[in-house]
Amino acid sequence: MRRILDIGHNDLRVFFKSKTAYVWLFIVPFAFVYFMGFASRGPGDPANPRPPLLVENLDTNFLGRIFLDELGAQGMAIVDPTNRAAAERGLRIPADFTQRVLNHQQSKVEFFETEGSGAGNAAMIELRVVRALIAINSHLIEVATQHGESGLTDEAAFRAVMHAPNPVNLNAHFAGRKPVPSGFNFSLPGNLVMYLMMNLLIFGGAALAGERRNGVLRRLAVHPVRRGELVMGKIYGLMLLGAVQIAFFLAVGKFVFGVNLGANLPAVTLTLLVFAWVAGSLGVLAGSVLKAEDRVVGVCVLASLAMAALGGCWWPLEIAPDALKVIAHCLPTGWALDALHQLISFGSGFGAVVKPLAVLLVFGGVANLLAARFFRV
């Protein structure tokens, strides 16, 4: 055991003597996490979207303003006419809205399509407009009941009724599919998995090929070090390298990008360490099978990018075709991201990642056996 630890600690020290290691371990992944986080962020909570609604309020009296407030309370993102291109639908409040309501006359608001808008959020917008109208009518009844007919013209009384705590609360949420991971909740796990795989494949494979070419492995072989200890020492050194990158990006994700790890931090860390073991084992396997360093680097870059793309590091698997989901679950990257999104994006507990961890352990065990089988000095 002592020999395995010595080999791993020495490899970690050698890795950090290279300035290139700092660039690929920290700087490049940080930039990708930052830019992909902004590129993939949604307009709000993906489980409770706020579709944009263009509102043309022609009423200058207080009920028009109150109606706008109620639309916002019902989860509508209101845009003004200067930003109408972003709206999915439009709503026009007539100029005599307040006057007709106070005169006990029917007043109609106009619900219309905006140029270039799609039909995706139309039903949700219409539902929330109807809910806002029902809420306004309910408030009118409450005001009239509490303050009489004269209270209907008192904006302060009306707002007091609006902001009074409701005796009954309804906890409503969207059923069906889980929300698509977005923002830094998507970019941090995706890039961490991609660069763990890439770095441990390249550093592990290239270092092993270089040590074989320079005769380092032959010199180690004359010492009382068994073949299995040498293989495990190399994998342990790569796991230490991965642990440094994991610790850095979990700290950055929590304190810089605001990713909510919460009580799931131990499970997230365990998942990433198991994945680092898988990637380190594949790196030693690559260095055992391929002789030339430049060939190792080329093959490992292509392999890691392919596994990242097919495994869901570049786009959420929730929006991918079924065939791509099957391919993703033939790769360790797909199972690692499954576990991380369960813990980070969906807030699941450790029980939800037992299966992905078991599959990753199988990947790592097979890669370990193959690395030991093909290892040569």
N, C-alpha and C positions, 0 to 999 in steps of 0.2 A: 504493500500500500504506500509506503514511504517513497518508493521509486516512482510510482504513478504521480504522486503529488509534486515531487521534485521536477519531473519532466514537464508537467503542466505549468507550474509556476515559472520555470525557465522560459518556456515558449511564450507565455504572456509578457514577460519582460522583453523578449526579443521583438515581439509584435509592436510594442509601444516605443521601440527605438526608431521606428520608421515614421516620418512625418506624414506620409501618405495614409497611414492607418487612421490618424486623427481626422483627416478629411472625409474618408469613406465611412468611418464609424459615427461621426457626429455632424459635421457640417453639411454634407450632401443630403443625408436623410432628414435633417432639420428643415432644410429648404423645401424638400418635397412635402413634408408634413404640413408646413405653413401654407404653401401655395395650393396644394390639393384640398386642404381644409377650407380655404376660402372659396375655391372653385366648386366644391360639392355641398356647400352649406345650403340649406333650404330657407324658405321665407319665415320659418318659425318652428314650432314643435311639429315634427312629422306625424305624430299621432293625433294632432288636433290642428289641421291646417287653417289658415286665415285667408280665404280667397279675396283678392282685391276687388272692390266695388266702387265704381265711379258714381258720385252723388252730386247732382245739380240741385242745390237748395235755393229755390226761388222765393221761399217764405222768409221774411225778415223778422217775424215774430218768434216768441219763445218756444212754441211747440215744435217748430222746425228744428231748432237747436237741440231740444230734448230728444226728438226722434233720432238725430245723428248720434247722440250719446248712447241711446238704447241700441242702435245698430252696432256700435263698438262693444257694448256689453254682451251682445249676442255672438261675438267672435268674428266680426267683420273688419277687414282692413280697408279703411275708407281712403280713396285717392281723390284729389281735386281735379277739375277739368284741365289743368296744365299738364297733368300726367296721365291722361286718359288712355294712352297706348298700353299702359300696364294693367288696365282693368279687364276683368273677365265679363262683367255685365255692368249695366248702368241703371241708376234710379233717379227719377226726377220728382222733387217735392214741389207741388204747385204753389203759386204765390199766395193764394187765399187759404192755405192749409189750416192755419191756426184759427182764422175767422170762421170758416165753415164748421170746424169741430166745435168751437165754443157756441155757435148758433144751432147746434144739434143737427147739422146737415152732413150728409155723406161727402167725404173728400177722398178722391182717388189719387194714389201715387202711381207714376208710370214706370214700369219695369221694362228695360229695353236692352238689345244687344249692342255691343260696341264693335267698332271696326277691327277686324282681325282677331277677335276673341274666339276661343274654342268653346266646346260644350262640356268640357271635363268638370268644371266646378259650378256650372249653371244651376243644377238641382240643389247643391248645397247652399248657394247664395240665395236662391228663391226661398228655401226653407227658413233660412235665418231672417230674411226680410219679413216673412209671415210671422215668425216668432216675435220679432220686434214690434210689429203692428198689434199683435195680441197683447203684448206687454203694455203698450201705450194705452190701449183700451182698458186694460185692467187697472192701470194707474188712475185713469180718469174716474173710474167707478170708486176707487178708494178715496180719492180727493173729495169727490162729491159726497161720499158717505161721512167722512170725517169733518169736512169744513162747509158743507152745503154748496149751493150753486155759486156763491161768490168766490169760493176757494178755487174754482177752475181758472180764474184769471190771475191767480197768485203763483208766479213761477217758483218762489221760495217754498211754498207749501207743496207744490208738485214735486220739486226735487227732494224734499224731506221724505215724501212717501216713496220715491224711487230708491233712496239710499237706506231706508229702514231695513233691518235684518228680516229675511224671510222666515216665517215659522216652519216652512217645509223646504228642504234642500233636495235637489235631484242631482245625483252623481252620474253623468252621462259620459260615455267614451265610445270610440269607434271599435267595432268588432271586426273579426276576420283576420286578415294578414297582419303580421307585426310591421311596425313602421320601417321604412327603408333607412338604413344607417346613413347619416349625412354629416357634413362638417368635419370637425376634428374627431368626433366619435368614429368616423369612417377612416379618415386619413392617417390617424396615429396608429391603429392596429395594422392597417394595410401596409403602410410603409415600413413599420417595424418588422413585420413578418418578411417582407420582401428583402430588406437590407440585412436582416439576420441571416437569411438563406444565402444571399449573394456574398456577404463578407466572409461567413464561415466556410462556404464552399471555396471561394477564391483563396483566402488566407491559408486555410487548411491544406488545400490541394497544392497550391504553388509552393508553400513552405516545405511540404513533404518532398515534392519533386526536386526542389533546390537542395535540400539536405542530402538526398540520395546522390545528386550530381556532385556535390562537394565532398562526399565521403563521410558526412557527419553520422549518418545512420550506420555505416560500417564500423566506425569507431565506437558508437554506442553498443554495437552488437558484441564487441569483445569484453564488455563489462558484464557483471552478473545480473543482466536484465533480461527477463523472459520476453518472448514475442508478444504475449498478451498484455504484459505490463507496458510495453512500448506503445502498443496501439491505444490502450486505455489512457495512457499519459497524454498522447497527442489529442485525443478526443476531450479529455479533461481541460487541457489548455485552451481549446477552442470554446468550450463551455464557459470558462472564465472570461474569455473575450466577449462572448455573447452576454454574459451577466453584467459586464460593465456597460454595454450599450443598452441593455434592458433597463438598468437602474437610472441611467441618464434620461432616457426618453419617457419613462414613467414619471420621473420628477418634472420634466418639461411639460408633459401632457397635463399633469395636475395643476402646477403652479403658473404656467405660462399660457396654455391653451384652454384651461378650465375643464378638462375632461373629468367627469365624475366617476372616479374609481370606487370611492366609498368603502363599504364593507367587503367588496369583492376583490380588493387589492391582493390578498394572499392567493386567491384562485387565479387571478390574472398573472401574477408572478410565476406560479407553478406551471401554468400553461406555457408561458414563454420559455421557461427553463427546460421543459420537456422538449419543446420545439427546437431550442438551441442544441440539445443533445442530438436530435435527429439531424439537424443541419451539419453539426460538427462531425457526426459519423459519416455523412455523405461526402463531406470535404476530405476526410481521411481516405475514403473509398476512391474518390477521384484522383487523389495523389498517388494511390497505390496502383491504379489501373493505367494512368497516363504518365509517360516518362518526361516529356518536355514541359517546362514551366509555361511557355507561351501557349502551348496547346491546352494545358490545364486551365489557364485564365480564359481563353476563348470559349471552351466548352462550358465552363462553370457560369460565365456571364450569360450565355444563351440559355442554359438550363434554368438558371434562377429567374431570368426574365420570363421565360415560358411558364414556369410554375407560378410566378406572381400573377401574370395575366389570366391564366386559366383557373387559378385558385381563388380569384376574387379580390386581389389587392388593388386593381385598377378601377373596378366598378363593382357595385353591390351585387351579389348573386341573387338577391331578391328580385331584381329586374332582368335577370339573365334568362335565356331560353332553358327549357328542361334539359336538353342535351348537354349544355355547358355546365349545369349543376351536377350532372352525373360525372362529367370529366373532372370537375373540381374536387369531388369526393374520391377520386382516384389518386389524389396528390396530398402530401402533408400540409401544404399551404392552405388548401381548402378546409381541412379539419381544424387547423389552428385558428383560422379566421372565424369559423363557426363558433368555436369556444369563446373567442374574444368578444365577438358581437353579442353572444348570449349574456356575457358578464357586463359589458360596457354599454351597449346600445339598448338591450332589452331588459337589463336589471335582473336577470335570472340568478339563481343561487348555484352552489357548487354541483348540485344534483344534475343540472342541465348540461354539464360539461364532462360528465363521467365517460360517456361514450366517445366523444372526440379525443379525450386524453388516452383512453384505451387504444384507440386506433393509432394515435401518435406513438405510443409505446411499442406497438407492433412494427411500425415503420422504423423506429430507432433500433429495435432488436434485430431486424433483418439487415439494416445497414451496418450494424456492429459486426454481425457474423460475416457479412461479405467483406468488410474492411479487413477483418482478421484473416479471412481466407486468402485474399489477394495481396496482403501486405508483404513487401519485400524490401530488403536493404540494398 
